[in-house]
Amino acid sequence: MSTAQITVVGLGSGHPDQLTLGIWRKLQSATELYIRTKDHPVMSLLDAEGVAYRSFDDIYEQHESFPDVYEAIAGQLIAAASNNNAAANIVYAVPGHPMVAERTVQLLRERCHNQSIELNIMGGESFLDQAFVRLGIDPIEGFALLDASELPIALLQPQLHTIIGQVYDAYTASDVKLALMERYPDDFEVYVCHALGVAGDEQIVRAPLFEIDRLDGYGNLSLVYVPRSDNPDLRNRTLERLHEIVAILRSPDGCPWDQEQTHQSIRKNFIEELYEALEALDNDDPDSMVEEFGDVLLQLMLHSQMEEEQGTFTIYDVVEALSEKLVFRHPHVFGEQQAGNAEEALGNWEEMKKEEHKRKGTKRQSQLDGIPPDLPALMKAYKLQKKAAKVGFDWSEIDSVLAKIEEELSELREAIASKDPEEQAGELGDLLFAVVNASRFIKADPEEALTRTNRKFIDRFQYIEEQLGIKGKTFDQTDLLEMDRLWEEAKSR
């Protein structure tokens, strides 16, 4: 028993002269010829030669999305082949080349085998062939073909010739423009092309990027071409360019200062840059955030570059490890687990963290392991207490914590009376540790709470300075009583 067959042919990108002889014969010999759309220049030849066909244009009217349209077309073709078995010579003709930007063909390739249908694909001139000729593109220089309806910014690489197909209308062109503006300046010149290779209909318009959605003529045969460029400034928004710059700075032809640095020599810079980034956050200053976050990123890049030079790892290993960790520890996002609120999400994170350590074979000797030794003392105390609380070593209620604070305060008074510096410092530390415990119970991060108080102190103290300045006075010319009065004024503002 013969196998049911579907033959897919390409109608070329435009003029009937672009049809191959083999495809023309296949179109003529088909007992059942299906055309994805009549909106193609070759239809005039089929009509003139009396070749009968059925188009799927009506399906476009029946569905709200292109994916639904393509599903319906593939389904009808498979049903037709299955019903006719091997009796019919079923041919399905698509614009351009069947394997270039043709979702219906991909669906047939996925499903025909399971339906015991033999699928044959004959080529055809793609719109890319005309684009290469009409725009003077040599794809060996580096080339990307992207879909206007799904245009991830990460795929835009200025060093490649880039053709964006399926720019059906001005709305799609607007989406393309916004995506391209993430990589290219607003006035970067691109080409908007319509009906390439079709005599009398072809249009090639060179325009600045910001204007492309204001142009007319968009349709099924439209595309946007972005010329390749070796201008390094166009790559400044990519991690690859940043990696390249840092590598140059550290190279023998780079910066003498950068060449001499080691992990230890710039270790303190990391801490300083982090605190400057925190200041930008606290000030809610977006411009400063951009600059300070960049400085923090530079520290990561420099340390990673040093390791790359030793052959241990690169910044891309860092990115990969982080990506894998984020996916693994968020099973409620990337897996099948559920998390209805932040608390459940945090619980998932901790469980996956334990599983991660188990898989790596890392076993902590103490429940308190994993806290960086160089954390600021207040932050470290907070983390130590949280870890201890997880295994039940904790106060049962806030009143007990407050009583402990009072106890530690009393012991500090006694130490002060004894005038023993070592004892005084020890009791002060105990008091601070007890206060951190209170912060946990009221769910207030002690570092953040103290930072707020520091800002408040700076604001009020600077008010005193300002008021004294207005009166033409210095601190030597005032007393504590006046300063206290100005302090109260600052509090009441």
KELOPA-508170 format. One record per residue (C-alpha): x, y, z. Coordinates in steps of 0.2 Angstrom, whole numbers, plus 5000, padded with zeros to 4 digits. Layout:
BEGIN
XYZ
...
END
This chain:
BEGIN
500050005000
500750174995
501150305008
500150475008
501250615002
501350805003
502550904993
502951074998
503651194985
504251374986
503551514975
505051624976
505151794983
504251884969
504251884950
503651724941
505351714932
506051664949
505151494949
506251344945
505751234930
505551084942
504351184954
503351254939
503051074933
502551014950
501251154951
500551104934
500450924938
499650934955
497950854957
497650954973
498651124974
498551224990
499251394991
499551475008
499051645001
498551724985
499451884990
500951844979
501551894962
501651714955
499751704957
499551804940
500451664931
499451524939
497851614934
498451654916
498951464914
497251404921
498151304935
496751264948
497151294967
496451324983
497151464995
497051475014
496651655014
494951625022
495851545037
496651715041
494951785043
494351645055
495751665068
496451805079
498251755079
499551695066
499951535077
498151485076
498151515057
499651405055
498951265066
497351265056
498251265039
499451115044
497951025051
496951035035
498450985024
498750825035
496850785035
496850805016
498350685014
497650565026
495950555018
496650535000
497950415006
499150404990
497850434977
498150624976
499650724971
499450854985
500551004983
500751144995
501451304989
502151445000
502951614997
504851614995
505851465001
504851335012
506251325025
506451515027
505251595039
503851475035
503051405051
501751295043
503151195035
503951175052
502251105059
502150985044
503950925047
503450895066
501850795062
501850715046
502950565051
501850525066
500350525053
501350405041
501350545028
502850565017
503350745017
504450815002
505150985001
505751074986
506651234987
506351404979
507151574979
506951654996
506751834998
508551825006
509251784988
508551954982
509052044998
510851984995
510852044977
509852204979
510752264995
512452204991
512652085006
513951955007
513251845021
514951765024
515451925033
514151875046
512351875044
510751865055
508951835049
507651885063
505751885065
504952055067
503551975078
504851905090
506352015091
507451975107
508652125110
510051995114
510051935096
510452105089
512352115085
512952265076
514452175068
513252065058
512152105043
510452095050
508852065040
507252075050
505851995040
503951985042
503752175045
501952175039
501352345045
501852515053
501352435070
502652295068
503952425061
503652525077
504052375088
505652345077
506152525079
506052515098
507052355099
508352415088
508552575098
509152475112
510752435102
510852575089
510752765090
509052845085
509852915069
510752755063
510252735045
509352575040
508452515024
506652475023
506352365008
504652314999
504452174986
506352154982
506652084965
504852124959
504952234944
503852394946
503452354964
505152354972
505552494984
507152524994
507052665006
508552725016
508052815032
508552855050
507952725063
506752845071
505752865055
505452685050
503752675057
503152835048
503552765031
502152695020
502052535010
502252395022
501552225018
501852035016
503452075006
504252205017
505852195027
507052305037
508952285033
510152345047
511952365039
513352285049
514552405057
516252385065
516052545075
516452485093
515252615101
513752515094
514252375105
514452475121
512852405128
513452225127
514352115140
515552055126
516152235123
516452265141
517452105142
518452155127
518852325135
519352255152
520452125143
521352265133
521652365149
522452215157
523452175141
525352215138
524752365127
523452425140
523452535155
525052515166
523952535182
522752405177
524152285172
524852295190
523252255200
522952095209
521452025218
522152095235
522752265228
520952315223
520052215236
519652375246
518952455230
517552325229
516952375246
517052555243
516152545226
514752445235
514552575248
514452715235
513152605225
512152595242
512252785244
511452805226
510052685231
509752775247
509652945238
508552865225
509652945212
509452855195
510952945187
512052895201
511452725201
511952695183
513652765187
513952675203
513252505197
514452515183
515852535195
515352385205
515152285188
516952345184
517652265200
516752095195
517552115177
519252155183
519352005196
518551885183
519851945170
521251905182
520651735183
520451715165
522251765162
522651615174
521451495164
520351465179
518751545174
517951695164
516551815167
515451705156
515751565168
515151685182
513551725172
513251545168
513351495186
512251625192
510951585178
510951405183
510751445201
509351565198
508351435188
508751295200
508251395216
506651455208
505651295205
504051395207
504451495192
505451375181
504851215187
503251135193
503251195211
502051325218
502351485228
500851585232
501751725242
503551785246
503651675261
503351515251
504551575238
505951605251
505551425258
505851355240
507451445239
508051375255
507551195251
508351205234
509951285242
510051135253
509851015238
511151115229
512451085243
511950905244
512250875225
513950965226
514350855241
514751005252
514350985270
514451125283
515351085299
514251215308
512551285307
513351455307
514451415291
514151515276
514251695283
515651805276
516951845289
517152025283
515352075284
515052235295
514852175313
513052235314
512552135298
513551985304
512651985321
510951985312
511451845301
512151735315
510551755325
509451715310
510451555307
510351505326
508551545326
508251415312
508751275323
507651335338
509051435347
508051595350
506951695362
505151645362
504451825363
504952005361
504752035380
506151925384
507252005371
506852175379
507252115396
508952055390
509352225383
508952295400
510052165408
511552205396
511252395399
511452375417
512952265415
513752405404
513352535418
514352425430
515752405418
515852595416
515852615435
517352485436
518352595423
518952435415
519152475396
519152295390
517552255401
516652405395
516952365377
516352185380
514752235388
514452365374
514552225362
513352115372
512152265372
512252295353
512052105350
510452105361
509752255351
510052165335
508952025342
507552155345
507752205327
507452025321
505852015332
505152175324
505752125307
506852275305
508552255297
509752335310
510952395296
509552485287
508852555303
510452625309
510752695291
509152785292
509652855309
511352905303
510453005288
509253085301
510753135312
511653215297
510153305291
509853385309
511653425312
511753505295
510253615300
511153675315
512653715304
511553805292
510653905306
512253955314
512954015297
511454125294
511754205311
513654225307
514154115321
515353965322
515253815334
516553905345
515354055347
513853945353
513453835367
512653665370
510953745375
510853845358
511353685348
510053585357
508653715353
509153705335
509153515335
507353525342
506953645328
507653525315
506653375323
505053475321
505253525303
END
